[in-house]
Amino acid sequence: MSEDDRLNDKDIRRAIFQCFSGNSEAQRIIEEFPMGDSRADMLLITRTKLIGMEIKSDRDTFVRLGRQVKDYERFFDYNYLVVGTYHVEEAMRTVPKHWGIYEVYEGENGRYVLECVREAGLSLKENLEEKLYLLWRNELMDIIRDYRLSAHRLYRKDKMIAKIMRGLSGAVIQGLVCDALLRRDYSKYKEADR
């Protein structure tokens, strides 16, 4: 495979959007989604789960992948490594067994194909509290107000999250996080909101 024939990041992203856009389930794909001190290449949000996607084009290396795996597992329910054909074997050897793998390649009609090589299993880390940190302060306050968890206005994010964790079940929190991320107006993103 020549350097010019290798799949790049833009081609892989195009294949992901082609595959997941227009799905009947309420979902949203966000690129470069902030997660703690890192960014997920892509986050697929549905009504019930958060699916992280780390992209490694044929031109990328796996040098930072170990740290990236830990970051993804802190926040998301399911995780996939999305690679070109060039990296499939290395991906199978490198990512944890509960991580899924998608391969992207150019089909006969010239369009890119996204094919699941290995399905993802549920993240092994209990991460409900971490997921709440993905929400903005106003989103956390909406939950507190809607569920009448406090009569006082809370300003610190950690206090808001602690109040939600004590007051609501895991299943309710999971749904609320997904709902908030689905409905969020990302054009209004500001550091101050985090």
N, C-alpha and C positions, 0 to 999 in steps of 0.2 A: 504494500500500500504506500503510495507516494505521499509526501507531506501535503500536497494539494488535494488529495482524495479524502483526507481525514475529516471527520465530522467535527464541526465547531459548536460552541455553546449556543449560538443563535439558532442553528438548525435543530438542536435538541429541544430548545424552548418552543420552537414552532410546532414540533411534533407533539409535545405535551399539550399545547393549547388546542391543536386539531383534535386530539383524542378526547379531551375532557370538556370542551365547550359544547353546549347544546345538550348536555346530559339532562334527563328529566328530573333528577333529584336536585333540590336546591343546593347549589354549590358555588364556590367562588375560588379563583386562583389568584394569589397575590405573589408578586415577584419581590425578591430581596426583602423578605419579611424580618423585622428586628426580633431577635430572641435573646434576651439577656444582653451579653456583650458581643454577640455575633449576629449574623444574618443568614436566614435560610434562603437558598436559591429560589425555591418556590414552596408555597404552602397551599395545599388544597383543603378548603374548609367545607364541610358538609353540615347538615343539621345535628349530626351526632358524633362527629370525629374530626380530628386535625391530622392531616397527612403531610409530613415533611418530605421534600424531594431535594436531594443533593445531586447536582449535575457535575459530571466529569466528562468533558469532551475528549476526543481522541488526542488532543494536544495537551491535556492536563496531566498532572501527576497525582499520586495518592499520598504525598508527603504529609499533608495536614488532615488527612481523613480520620485518623484516630481521635483527634480533638473535636472534629466536626461531628462525629458519631455521638460523642458524649453530649454536645450542645443540643443536637436534635432530640435525643432521648429525654432531656430535661423537660421538654415542652409538648411533644407531639405523641399521639396515640399509635400511629403507624409511620414507618419511615422507609423510603426507597432511595436507592442509589440508581441514578439514570445515566447510562453510559452508551457510547458508541460500541460497535462490534469489537474494536481494537482492545477495549478494556474488560470485556465480559469475563474472561477467565480469571483475571486478577481480582475483579469484583467478587466473584464466587469464593475466592480464597480469603478475601480481606474483611468484608463487612460481617457483623454478627449474623448468626443463622436466622434470627427473627427479623432481620432487615430484608425487604423485598428488593428485587433488581429488575429494572426495565432496560431493554436494549433498544436503541434507535438505529435504524439503517434506512438506506434509500431503496424504495420499492421499485418494481418494474415500470410503473407509470411516472417515476421521477419524484413522487411525493415521499416524504419521510414517514416511516412506520414505527410506532411505539409498541413493542411486544414485551409482555411480562415473562421474564425468565424464571423468577421465583416470587411467589406471593409474600407479602409482609405479614408477620404475626404481631400481636399486640405488644407494645413496648413493655419491657420488663420492670420499668420504674413506675412507682406510684407518683403521679405528677400533677395532681389537681391544684395544689397550692401554686406550683410553678406556672400552670396555665392561667391562673388568676392574675399573675404578674404581667401577662400579655395585654391585659385590659388597661384602658386609660382610666384615670381617676373619676372622670364623669360617668363612665360605664359602671365602675364599681359602686359609685354613689347611687346610681339608678337602681341597682340590685338591692342595696341596703334599704333604700326608700320603698321600693316596690314590695319587698318582703317584710317591711317594718322591723328590721333588725336592730335599729338604734334610734333613739329620740334625739340624739345629738349629731351635729355635723362633724364628721371625722375628716381630718386633713392628711394624715400620713397614710400612705398606701399600705404599709405593712399592717396598720391597725384595721383598715378597711377589710383587708384580706382575712385577717384573723377572725373578724366578726362574721364574715361570710362562711368561713370554714366551720365555725362553731354552730352557726344557725341553720345551715342547709345540708341536705344529703349530697353525696357524691354525684348521684345521677342528675339531680337538679343543677348542681354547679356545672357539670359537663355540658348540659344543654344550654345553660345561660352563657357560658363562654363561647360556644359555637355560634349561638344566635347573635351575640354582640359583635363578633368578628365578621359574620355574614352581612350584618346591617351597617357596619361602620363606614363613614364617609372618609376614605383615605386621603382625599384632597385637603382635608383639614388637619393633617398630621403636624404636630409641633412637638418639639422636645419637652416643652412645659407640660404637655398632657400625659406624659409617661410617668 
